[in-house]
Amino acid sequence: MTIATTYSYSERQIFDLKTFIEAIRFIINNSILAFIFLFLTIEELEWALFSSKEGITDKVIDETSWNIKTLI
């Protein structure tokens, strides 16, 4: 390596406060989204079990943005 092809940079700590806060924020956001997705999945399974047990043959059309079939 020559001096012309190298560059200098100041070393920074890997675990600085900004990186730590971003990691915590990422974990919290994804935990909230995972909880919502889990709730939607359980609701869909519960409705399938209930409707098959009760013999309900109605076709349910759910056009909301929170419908699990539109999320997948």
N, C-alpha and C positions, 0 to 999 in steps of 0.2 A: 504494500500500500504506500502510496505517496501522499504527501500533504495535500495535493490538489484533489485527490479522490476521497479524502476523509473529511469528516465534519465533526465538530465538537458539539456536545449538548450537555446540559446540566442534568445530573442524575436527580431523579425524583424518587421519593419513597413509594413503594408499592401500596402500602396500606395507609394512604393519607385519608383525611377526613372526608373529602369530596367523593372519593371512590367508595368509601364505606357507606356513606349516605345514599349514593346511587344504587349500591347493591341491596341495601335494606329496602329502599323504595321499590326496586324491581321485584323483590321477594314478596312484599306486601301486596303490590298490584296483582301479581300473578296468583297469589293465594286467594284474593277476593274473586278473581275471574274463575279460578278452579272451583271455589265454593258455589258460585252461581251455576256453572256448568254441571256440577254434581247434583244440585237441586233440580235442574231441568231434566237430567237423566232419570233421577228417582221418580219425578212426577210423571214422566212418560211411561216408565215401567209400571208404576202404580196404576195408572189409567188403563193400561193394557190388561193387567191382571184383574182389575175391578170389572171392566167391561166384559171380559170373557167369562168371569164368574157369574155375573148377573145376566148374561145373555143379551147385552146391549149391542145392537148392530147398526146404530146410527153412525153416519159418516160425519166426523167432526173436521171442520175446515178451520185451521188456525193460521191466520195471515199476519200474526204479530211478528215483530223482529226477534222476539225471545223464543220462538219455536225451535226446538232442538233439531228438527229435520232441516230447517233452513240454515242453521249454524254449521251443520256438518256438510 
